Amino acid sequence: MYLEIISPEATLFTGEIESLTLPGANGSFQILENHAPIVSTLSAGTVKIKGNIHLSDDVKELFTVLGKDEMTFAIGSGTVEMQENKIILLSD
């Protein structure tokens, strides 16, 4: 599935991933391939991304690499939309 992470300043990440765990307003939840369409608000917390991820040098400091195929990204709040295996994450 395809993920875009967009902040007010720039697009931070675009690429294929395996799963995404998010701090939802009503609790943490995970999105996997072929997930039902969803739009959700997000609370402050940590986004966990799994997959073969490649970051550009200008945004690497915003992410914490946990392993070869896993990283996290802190957000203050945001919104996520998943539709047809494409996720758009708007973060603050």
N, CA, C and O atoms as CSV, one atom per row, in Angstrom:
chain,resi,resn,atom,element,x,y,z
A,1,MET,N,N,0.843,-1.167,0.000
A,1,MET,CA,C,0.000,0.000,0.000
A,1,MET,C,C,0.889,1.231,0.000
A,1,MET,O,O,2.050,1.173,0.406
A,2,TYR,N,N,0.344,2.325,-0.450
A,2,TYR,CA,C,1.109,3.550,-0.673
A,2,TYR,C,C,0.800,4.558,0.434
A,2,TYR,O,O,-0.361,4.745,0.797
A,3,LEU,N,N,1.829,5.202,0.967
A,3,LEU,CA,C,1.680,6.181,2.043
A,3,LEU,C,C,2.286,7.515,1.643
A,3,LEU,O,O,3.372,7.577,1.067
A,4,GLU,N,N,1.559,8.585,1.961
A,4,GLU,CA,C,2.086,9.953,1.875
A,4,GLU,C,C,1.944,10.579,3.248
A,4,GLU,O,O,0.859,10.566,3.830
A,5,ILE,N,N,3.040,11.132,3.774
A,5,ILE,CA,C,2.995,11.899,5.022
A,5,ILE,C,C,3.262,13.343,4.655
A,5,ILE,O,O,4.309,13.681,4.102
A,6,ILE,N,N,2.292,14.190,4.974
A,6,ILE,CA,C,2.371,15.604,4.596
A,6,ILE,C,C,2.269,16.458,5.849
A,6,ILE,O,O,1.350,16.289,6.650
A,7,SER,N,N,3.218,17.379,6.018
A,7,SER,CA,C,3.184,18.346,7.117
A,7,SER,C,C,2.895,19.718,6.514
A,7,SER,O,O,2.909,19.864,5.291
A,8,PRO,N,N,2.636,20.713,7.337
A,8,PRO,CA,C,2.418,22.054,6.785
A,8,PRO,C,C,3.621,22.588,6.006
A,8,PRO,O,O,3.462,23.425,5.117
A,9,GLU,N,N,4.814,22.112,6.333
A,9,GLU,CA,C,6.021,22.606,5.688
A,9,GLU,C,C,6.374,21.876,4.396
A,9,GLU,O,O,6.888,22.489,3.460
A,10,ALA,N,N,6.104,20.569,4.335
A,10,ALA,CA,C,6.571,19.774,3.191
A,10,ALA,C,C,5.974,18.374,3.201
A,10,ALA,O,O,5.362,17.952,4.182
A,11,THR,N,N,6.159,17.674,2.114
A,11,THR,CA,C,5.858,16.249,2.064
A,11,THR,C,C,7.051,15.525,2.668
A,11,THR,O,O,8.169,15.643,2.167
A,12,LEU,N,N,6.818,14.774,3.746
A,12,LEU,CA,C,7.905,14.148,4.485
A,12,LEU,C,C,8.248,12.750,3.988
A,12,LEU,O,O,9.397,12.318,4.083
A,13,PHE,N,N,7.249,12.040,3.455
A,13,PHE,CA,C,7.500,10.680,2.988
A,13,PHE,C,C,6.463,10.293,1.945
A,13,PHE,O,O,5.287,10.631,2.075
A,14,THR,N,N,6.898,9.588,0.918
A,14,THR,CA,C,6.008,8.938,-0.036
A,14,THR,C,C,6.625,7.603,-0.389
A,14,THR,O,O,7.822,7.517,-0.662
A,15,GLY,N,N,5.818,6.573,-0.384
A,15,GLY,CA,C,6.344,5.269,-0.763
A,15,GLY,C,C,5.466,4.127,-0.322
A,15,GLY,O,O,4.454,4.318,0.352
A,16,GLU,N,N,5.870,2.930,-0.714
A,16,GLU,CA,C,5.157,1.703,-0.383
A,16,GLU,C,C,5.521,1.257,1.028
A,16,GLU,O,O,6.683,1.311,1.429
A,17,ILE,N,N,4.508,0.815,1.776
A,17,ILE,CA,C,4.713,0.310,3.135
A,17,ILE,C,C,3.921,-0.986,3.319
A,17,ILE,O,O,3.122,-1.363,2.462
A,18,GLU,N,N,4.155,-1.661,4.449
A,18,GLU,CA,C,3.421,-2.884,4.786
A,18,GLU,C,C,2.304,-2.629,5.779
A,18,GLU,O,O,1.217,-3.193,5.651
A,19,SER,N,N,2.564,-1.770,6.783
A,19,SER,CA,C,1.538,-1.463,7.779
A,19,SER,C,C,1.823,-0.102,8.409
A,19,SER,O,O,2.934,0.424,8.344
A,20,LEU,N,N,0.775,0.444,9.021
A,20,LEU,CA,C,0.858,1.757,9.654
A,20,LEU,C,C,0.042,1.697,10.941
A,20,LEU,O,O,-1.135,1.337,10.916
A,21,THR,N,N,0.667,2.051,12.069
A,21,THR,CA,C,-0.027,2.104,13.351
A,21,THR,C,C,-0.106,3.568,13.762
A,21,THR,O,O,0.890,4.290,13.735
A,22,LEU,N,N,-1.316,3.996,14.145
A,22,LEU,CA,C,-1.586,5.417,14.362
A,22,LEU,C,C,-2.215,5.671,15.725
A,22,LEU,O,O,-2.936,4.818,16.244
A,23,PRO,N,N,-1.944,6.861,16.322
A,23,PRO,CA,C,-2.592,7.237,17.581
A,23,PRO,C,C,-3.937,7.912,17.302
A,23,PRO,O,O,-4.012,9.140,17.244
A,24,GLY,N,N,-4.981,7.132,17.131
A,24,GLY,CA,C,-6.299,7.678,16.831
A,24,GLY,C,C,-6.880,8.452,18.002
A,24,GLY,O,O,-6.470,8.256,19.146
A,25,ALA,N,N,-7.825,9.324,17.721
A,25,ALA,CA,C,-8.472,10.118,18.766
A,25,ALA,C,C,-9.187,9.227,19.781
A,25,ALA,O,O,-9.338,9.615,20.939
A,26,ASN,N,N,-9.629,8.035,19.362
A,26,ASN,CA,C,-10.319,7.095,20.255
A,26,ASN,C,C,-9.467,5.867,20.559
A,26,ASN,O,O,-10.000,4.839,20.976
A,27,GLY,N,N,-8.177,5.957,20.362
A,27,GLY,CA,C,-7.276,4.840,20.635
A,27,GLY,C,C,-6.427,4.492,19.431
A,27,GLY,O,O,-6.733,4.880,18.303
A,28,SER,N,N,-5.377,3.769,19.678
A,28,SER,CA,C,-4.441,3.373,18.626
A,28,SER,C,C,-5.093,2.359,17.691
A,28,SER,O,O,-5.882,1.521,18.125
A,29,PHE,N,N,-4.754,2.444,16.397
A,29,PHE,CA,C,-5.244,1.465,15.433
A,29,PHE,C,C,-4.220,1.252,14.335
A,29,PHE,O,O,-3.331,2.077,14.124
A,30,GLN,N,N,-4.357,0.131,13.639
A,30,GLN,CA,C,-3.409,-0.241,12.594
A,30,GLN,C,C,-4.129,-0.346,11.259
A,30,GLN,O,O,-5.276,-0.786,11.185
A,31,ILE,N,N,-3.436,0.063,10.211
A,31,ILE,CA,C,-3.943,-0.061,8.845
A,31,ILE,C,C,-3.042,-1.027,8.094
A,31,ILE,O,O,-1.824,-0.856,8.051
A,32,LEU,N,N,-3.659,-2.047,7.503
A,32,LEU,CA,C,-2.961,-3.022,6.677
A,32,LEU,C,C,-3.510,-2.940,5.259
A,32,LEU,O,O,-4.512,-2.266,5.018
A,33,GLU,N,N,-2.864,-3.618,4.329
A,33,GLU,CA,C,-3.310,-3.627,2.940
A,33,GLU,C,C,-4.765,-4.102,2.858
A,33,GLU,O,O,-5.183,-5.002,3.587
A,34,ASN,N,N,-5.519,-3.480,1.957
A,34,ASN,CA,C,-6.938,-3.770,1.716
A,34,ASN,C,C,-7.837,-3.410,2.888
A,34,ASN,O,O,-8.937,-3.949,3.009
A,35,HIS,N,N,-7.385,-2.506,3.754
A,35,HIS,CA,C,-8.204,-2.006,4.856
A,35,HIS,C,C,-9.419,-1.292,4.273
A,35,HIS,O,O,-9.336,-0.700,3.197
A,36,ALA,N,N,-10.528,-1.347,4.970
A,36,ALA,CA,C,-11.730,-0.632,4.550
A,36,ALA,C,C,-11.428,0.870,4.508
A,36,ALA,O,O,-10.599,1.352,5.280
A,37,PRO,N,N,-12.087,1.608,3.620
A,37,PRO,CA,C,-11.882,3.063,3.588
A,37,PRO,C,C,-12.165,3.674,4.961
A,37,PRO,O,O,-13.117,3.294,5.643
A,38,ILE,N,N,-11.321,4.625,5.347
A,38,ILE,CA,C,-11.447,5.248,6.664
A,38,ILE,C,C,-10.918,6.674,6.600
A,38,ILE,O,O,-9.976,6.971,5.865
A,39,VAL,N,N,-11.538,7.547,7.382
A,39,VAL,CA,C,-11.017,8.887,7.658
A,39,VAL,C,C,-11.069,9.029,9.169
A,39,VAL,O,O,-12.105,8.761,9.777
A,40,SER,N,N,-9.966,9.448,9.787
A,40,SER,CA,C,-9.909,9.544,11.239
A,40,SER,C,C,-9.046,10.719,11.661
A,40,SER,O,O,-8.073,11.068,10.992
A,41,THR,N,N,-9.418,11.322,12.781
A,41,THR,CA,C,-8.552,12.325,13.394
A,41,THR,C,C,-7.537,11.591,14.261
A,41,THR,O,O,-7.784,10.485,14.741
A,42,LEU,N,N,-6.386,12.237,14.448
A,42,LEU,CA,C,-5.300,11.640,15.213
A,42,LEU,C,C,-4.936,12.521,16.394
A,42,LEU,O,O,-5.035,13.746,16.325
A,43,SER,N,N,-4.517,11.889,17.469
A,43,SER,CA,C,-4.060,12.586,18.661
A,43,SER,C,C,-2.542,12.647,18.670
A,43,SER,O,O,-1.874,12.026,17.843
A,44,ALA,N,N,-2.016,13.397,19.608
A,44,ALA,CA,C,-0.562,13.439,19.771
A,44,ALA,C,C,-0.067,12.045,20.108
A,44,ALA,O,O,-0.673,11.334,20.909
A,45,GLY,N,N,1.029,11.665,19.494
A,45,GLY,CA,C,1.579,10.343,19.755
A,45,GLY,C,C,2.582,9.935,18.696
A,45,GLY,O,O,3.185,10.770,18.022
A,46,THR,N,N,2.741,8.639,18.570
A,46,THR,CA,C,3.754,8.085,17.672
A,46,THR,C,C,3.101,7.265,16.573
A,46,THR,O,O,2.241,6.422,16.828
A,47,VAL,N,N,3.524,7.528,15.354
A,47,VAL,CA,C,3.107,6.756,14.186
A,47,VAL,C,C,4.199,5.723,13.928
A,47,VAL,O,O,5.378,6.070,13.864
A,48,LYS,N,N,3.812,4.454,13.779
A,48,LYS,CA,C,4.780,3.396,13.486
A,48,LYS,C,C,4.564,2.915,12.053
A,48,LYS,O,O,3.452,2.563,11.660
A,49,ILE,N,N,5.650,2.909,11.285
A,49,ILE,CA,C,5.598,2.518,9.874
A,49,ILE,C,C,6.442,1.261,9.690
A,49,ILE,O,O,7.588,1.207,10.137
A,50,LYS,N,N,5.876,0.251,9.031
A,50,LYS,CA,C,6.630,-0.969,8.717
A,50,LYS,C,C,6.693,-1.133,7.208
A,50,LYS,O,O,5.705,-0.918,6.506
A,51,GLY,N,N,7.855,-1.513,6.721
A,51,GLY,CA,C,8.056,-1.729,5.296
A,51,GLY,C,C,9.495,-1.430,4.916
A,51,GLY,O,O,10.297,-1.040,5.765
A,52,ASN,N,N,9.819,-1.608,3.667
A,52,ASN,CA,C,11.150,-1.305,3.151
A,52,ASN,C,C,11.187,0.193,2.844
A,52,ASN,O,O,10.864,0.611,1.732
A,53,ILE,N,N,11.578,0.989,3.822
A,53,ILE,CA,C,11.408,2.439,3.788
A,53,ILE,C,C,12.727,3.141,3.491
A,53,ILE,O,O,13.765,2.815,4.066
A,54,HIS,N,N,12.667,4.097,2.596
A,54,HIS,CA,C,13.828,4.911,2.256
A,54,HIS,C,C,13.462,6.375,2.472
A,54,HIS,O,O,12.504,6.875,1.883
A,55,LEU,N,N,14.228,7.058,3.319
A,55,LEU,CA,C,13.972,8.467,3.628
A,55,LEU,C,C,14.997,9.354,2.939
A,55,LEU,O,O,16.155,8.975,2.766
A,56,SER,N,N,14.551,10.537,2.552
A,56,SER,CA,C,15.504,11.501,2.010
A,56,SER,C,C,16.310,12.101,3.165
A,56,SER,O,O,15.828,12.149,4.296
A,57,ASP,N,N,17.515,12.550,2.888
A,57,ASP,CA,C,18.405,13.067,3.924
A,57,ASP,C,C,17.834,14.262,4.671
A,57,ASP,O,O,18.135,14.450,5.850
A,58,ASP,N,N,17.017,15.071,4.010
A,58,ASP,CA,C,16.503,16.280,4.644
A,58,ASP,C,C,15.403,16.025,5.676
A,58,ASP,O,O,15.051,16.948,6.411
A,59,VAL,N,N,14.845,14.812,5.763
A,59,VAL,CA,C,13.803,14.514,6.752
A,59,VAL,C,C,14.187,13.384,7.711
A,59,VAL,O,O,13.401,13.049,8.597
A,60,LYS,N,N,15.359,12.798,7.560
A,60,LYS,CA,C,15.763,11.659,8.391
A,60,LYS,C,C,15.711,11.976,9.881
A,60,LYS,O,O,15.385,11.098,10.680
A,61,GLU,N,N,16.022,13.196,10.272
A,61,GLU,CA,C,16.054,13.554,11.691
A,61,GLU,C,C,14.664,13.561,12.327
A,61,GLU,O,O,14.560,13.565,13.553
A,62,LEU,N,N,13.601,13.563,11.531
A,62,LEU,CA,C,12.237,13.558,12.055
A,62,LEU,C,C,11.740,12.150,12.393
A,62,LEU,O,O,10.729,12.000,13.080
A,63,PHE,N,N,12.433,11.133,11.923
A,63,PHE,CA,C,12.031,9.744,12.108
A,63,PHE,C,C,13.019,9.019,13.009
A,63,PHE,O,O,14.203,9.356,13.033
A,64,THR,N,N,12.538,8.022,13.753
A,64,THR,CA,C,13.386,7.169,14.578
A,64,THR,C,C,13.361,5.773,13.966
A,64,THR,O,O,12.304,5.148,13.880
A,65,VAL,N,N,14.507,5.293,13.549
A,65,VAL,CA,C,14.598,3.973,12.939
A,65,VAL,C,C,14.700,2.930,14.047
A,65,VAL,O,O,15.598,2.997,14.886
A,66,LEU,N,N,13.777,1.962,14.049
A,66,LEU,CA,C,13.766,0.907,15.058
A,66,LEU,C,C,14.435,-0.363,14.556
A,66,LEU,O,O,14.866,-1.195,15.354
A,67,GLY,N,N,14.522,-0.513,13.276
A,67,GLY,CA,C,15.118,-1.689,12.658
A,67,GLY,C,C,15.137,-1.490,11.158
A,67,GLY,O,O,14.780,-0.425,10.655
A,68,LYS,N,N,15.552,-2.511,10.457
A,68,LYS,CA,C,15.668,-2.397,9.004
A,68,LYS,C,C,14.343,-2.018,8.345
A,68,LYS,O,O,14.321,-1.231,7.399
A,69,ASP,N,N,13.249,-2.573,8.838
A,69,ASP,CA,C,11.953,-2.364,8.202
A,69,ASP,C,C,10.927,-1.695,9.103
A,69,ASP,O,O,9.725,-1.877,8.910
A,70,GLU,N,N,11.387,-0.915,10.094
A,70,GLU,CA,C,10.438,-0.294,11.008
A,70,GLU,C,C,10.977,1.045,11.495
A,70,GLU,O,O,12.157,1.179,11.817
A,71,MET,N,N,10.079,2.043,11.543
A,71,MET,CA,C,10.454,3.358,12.060
A,71,MET,C,C,9.250,4.028,12.689
A,71,MET,O,O,8.111,3.620,12.465
A,72,THR,N,N,9.509,5.063,13.480
A,72,THR,CA,C,8.437,5.821,14.102
A,72,THR,C,C,8.588,7.295,13.755
A,72,THR,O,O,9.646,7.764,13.334
A,73,PHE,N,N,7.483,8.002,13.953
A,73,PHE,CA,C,7.404,9.418,13.634
A,73,PHE,C,C,6.439,10.054,14.636
A,73,PHE,O,O,5.297,9.608,14.747
A,74,ALA,N,N,6.869,11.080,15.363
A,74,ALA,CA,C,6.027,11.732,16.363
A,74,ALA,C,C,5.153,12.801,15.717
A,74,ALA,O,O,5.608,13.570,14.870
A,75,ILE,N,N,3.874,12.835,16.137
A,75,ILE,CA,C,2.952,13.868,15.653
A,75,ILE,C,C,2.282,14.553,16.835
A,75,ILE,O,O,2.145,13.972,17.912
A,76,GLY,N,N,1.869,15.794,16.617
A,76,GLY,CA,C,1.111,16.532,17.618
A,76,GLY,C,C,-0.379,16.321,17.458
A,76,GLY,O,O,-1.128,16.282,18.434
A,77,SER,N,N,-0.790,16.187,16.223
A,77,SER,CA,C,-2.172,15.886,15.864
A,77,SER,C,C,-2.187,15.621,14.365
A,77,SER,O,O,-1.154,15.716,13.702
A,78,GLY,N,N,-3.350,15.290,13.835
A,78,GLY,CA,C,-3.405,15.060,12.401
A,78,GLY,C,C,-4.689,14.401,11.958
A,78,GLY,O,O,-5.631,14.223,12.729
A,79,THR,N,N,-4.691,14.049,10.696
A,79,THR,CA,C,-5.820,13.374,10.055
A,79,THR,C,C,-5.254,12.329,9.112
A,79,THR,O,O,-4.212,12.538,8.492
A,80,VAL,N,N,-5.950,11.197,9.008
A,80,VAL,CA,C,-5.524,10.153,8.085
A,80,VAL,C,C,-6.720,9.732,7.242
A,80,VAL,O,O,-7.853,9.670,7.719
A,81,GLU,N,N,-6.433,9.444,5.972
A,81,GLU,CA,C,-7.447,8.901,5.071
A,81,GLU,C,C,-6.857,7.685,4.370
A,81,GLU,O,O,-5.739,7.736,3.859
A,82,MET,N,N,-7.611,6.597,4.349
A,82,MET,CA,C,-7.206,5.376,3.643
A,82,MET,C,C,-8.301,5.044,2.646
A,82,MET,O,O,-9.474,4.947,3.009
A,83,GLN,N,N,-7.919,4.871,1.393
A,83,GLN,CA,C,-8.868,4.498,0.360
A,83,GLN,C,C,-8.114,3.814,-0.767
A,83,GLN,O,O,-7.122,4.349,-1.263
A,84,GLU,N,N,-8.571,2.642,-1.174
A,84,GLU,CA,C,-7.987,1.892,-2.288
A,84,GLU,C,C,-6.474,1.703,-2.134
A,84,GLU,O,O,-5.711,1.921,-3.075
A,85,ASN,N,N,-6.055,1.291,-0.926
A,85,ASN,CA,C,-4.648,1.034,-0.600
A,85,ASN,C,C,-3.741,2.254,-0.733
A,85,ASN,O,O,-2.538,2.113,-0.952
A,86,LYS,N,N,-4.311,3.445,-0.601
A,86,LYS,CA,C,-3.527,4.678,-0.556
A,86,LYS,C,C,-3.877,5.402,0.731
A,86,LYS,O,O,-5.045,5.656,1.025
A,87,ILE,N,N,-2.831,5.732,1.498
A,87,ILE,CA,C,-3.006,6.422,2.765
A,87,ILE,C,C,-2.419,7.824,2.642
A,87,ILE,O,O,-1.298,8.001,2.166
A,88,ILE,N,N,-3.186,8.807,3.074
A,88,ILE,CA,C,-2.679,10.175,3.167
A,88,ILE,C,C,-2.745,10.569,4.637
A,88,ILE,O,O,-3.818,10.581,5.241
A,89,LEU,N,N,-1.593,10.890,5.201
A,89,LEU,CA,C,-1.479,11.298,6.593
A,89,LEU,C,C,-1.092,12.766,6.633
A,89,LEU,O,O,-0.007,13.140,6.189
A,90,LEU,N,N,-1.978,13.597,7.166
A,90,LEU,CA,C,-1.697,15.024,7.346
A,90,LEU,C,C,-1.322,15.199,8.811
A,90,LEU,O,O,-2.124,14.905,9.698
A,91,SER,N,N,-0.112,15.676,9.071
A,91,SER,CA,C,0.368,15.752,10.456
A,91,SER,C,C,0.803,17.166,10.827
A,91,SER,O,O,1.219,17.959,9.983
A,92,ASP,N,N,0.690,17.447,12.120
A,92,ASP,CA,C,1.192,18.707,12.691
A,92,ASP,C,C,2.353,18.398,13.593
A,92,ASP,O,O,2.936,19.307,14.184
